[in-house]
Amino acid sequence: MSTATELIHSIPVDPLTGAISVPIYQTSTFVQEAPGVNKGYDYARSGNPTRATLEQLIAGLEKGSTGIAFSSGLAAIDAIVKLLQSGDEILAVDDIYGGAFRLFTSIYEKFGITVKYIDTTDVTNLVNAISSKTKLIWVETPTNPTLKISDIESIAKLAKAHHCLLCVDNTFASPVLQQPLALGADIVVHSATKYLGGHSDLIAGLVVTKEKELGNKIKYIQNACGAILAPFDSWLVIRGIETLHLRIKQHCATAQTVAEFLEQHPAVDKVFYPGLPTHPNHLIAKKQSKGFGGIVSFTLKTDTEEAAVKFVTQTNLFKLAESLGGIKSLVSHPANMTHKSIPAEKRRAAGVSDSLIRLSIGLEDAEDLLADLEQTFDKIRSAQTFSKAGILSAQARS
Ligand SMILES: *Cc1c(COP(=O)(O)O)cnc(C)c1O
């Protein structure tokens, strides 16, 4: 069976009524026949049938044993960090999601968990940094926003040899393009807010573990701490996943076109897209994933914050907003938005320069998106010409 068919039919028809859409069990508790005798559910923090359907669905998509649905991507990440103890160390990708950086440093460091940030695109850097204290390797691939790719299989081998866990944040790729558990990772995490939900209408997080035992530990943490996904939001994620294959295919095709357009544009300095042969990790991206995703970043020849801010406020179709993975194209300026919580030198060292602009390619027609980018470049060019003319006339007057 093809993956799309398998995906669509892994969402069960309701055995009770035949409803073809998954029922939303909007309930807090479940009536018991006798104390402890129930139909598999007792209290909705511990388990809910709508959420359970989503959890089985994502576990299947990621080829894992256990799926767990959280109230946000960060709640999912938080539950994974809670597997650790004081004195443990995390080795994390340097170009990490800003929210994960904030969680690791400003929340967990004070509990004695240390984090080292590593350029994980070269496994040697991890080999040099790993120690007996290392209990978790944290990789995002592709990263946000410079789309760096790390070799999941090699890192998994290193993690295994040092008895530490490898968690891959698979938000940018989605299970349609990349399945880290099959490459040896222990845990996959998603901000389902992005491609899985797919319509910019919810906040959700998902965890999938390869082993059942580890899955049970994270389930225990979730039940103890309480960051569950509500039934309606679980239903929305299921509904999003139903069209994931089609959306991802389209996002990838349009992103490739946009990346090629930007690469030849005179106002653009660098383009970051793993689907370009000029991308430094293009080959490993090609090897471990089925496509290159819907995010394209680029820097301007005029590498200043002002130039980038001018650009991101002049687009029409690309809406200026945080987040990604929805049907409408978005534009953002990471230095001022998603990456504001990362110190400027650290941010620049990770390749997020002042003029870096990130595009989340939506489902509009490619030619309309190219036209929008072109009119934006035209506007900032004429603005620059005006300001030069302004300087000249001011000089002429003096
Ligand atoms: C958005 C995002 C998160 C955080 O998820 P939320 O749902 O916003 O809590 C984590 N990792 C990556 C890569 C993200 O893009």
The ligand as a MOL file (V3000), in Angstrom:
LIG
                    3D

  0  0  0     0  0            999 V3000
M  V30 BEGIN CTAB
M  V30 COUNTS 15 15 0 0 0
M  V30 BEGIN ATOM
M  V30 1 C 7.4960 26.1210 16.8650 0
M  V30 2 C 8.5720 25.1750 17.1790 0
M  V30 3 C 8.6860 24.6130 18.4510 0
M  V30 4 C 7.7810 24.9960 19.5950 0
M  V30 5 O 6.4650 24.5650 19.4010 0
M  V30 6 P 5.1660 25.3180 19.9880 0
M  V30 7 O 4.0590 24.5080 19.4590 0
M  V30 8 O 5.1990 26.7230 19.5050 0
M  V30 9 O 5.2830 25.2580 21.4880 0
M  V30 10 C 9.7030 23.6880 18.6480 0
M  V30 11 N 10.5590 23.3570 17.6640 0
M  V30 12 C 10.4890 23.8960 16.4400 0
M  V30 13 C 11.4630 23.5020 15.3990 0
M  V30 14 C 9.4940 24.8320 16.1550 0
M  V30 15 O 9.4370 25.3780 14.9300 0
M  V30 END ATOM
M  V30 BEGIN BOND
M  V30 1 1 1 2
M  V30 2 1 2 3
M  V30 3 2 2 14
M  V30 4 1 3 4
M  V30 5 2 3 10
M  V30 6 1 4 5
M  V30 7 1 5 6
M  V30 8 2 6 7
M  V30 9 1 6 8
M  V30 10 1 6 9
M  V30 11 1 10 11
M  V30 12 2 11 12
M  V30 13 1 12 13
M  V30 14 1 12 14
M  V30 15 1 14 15
M  V30 END BOND
M  V30 END CTAB
M  END
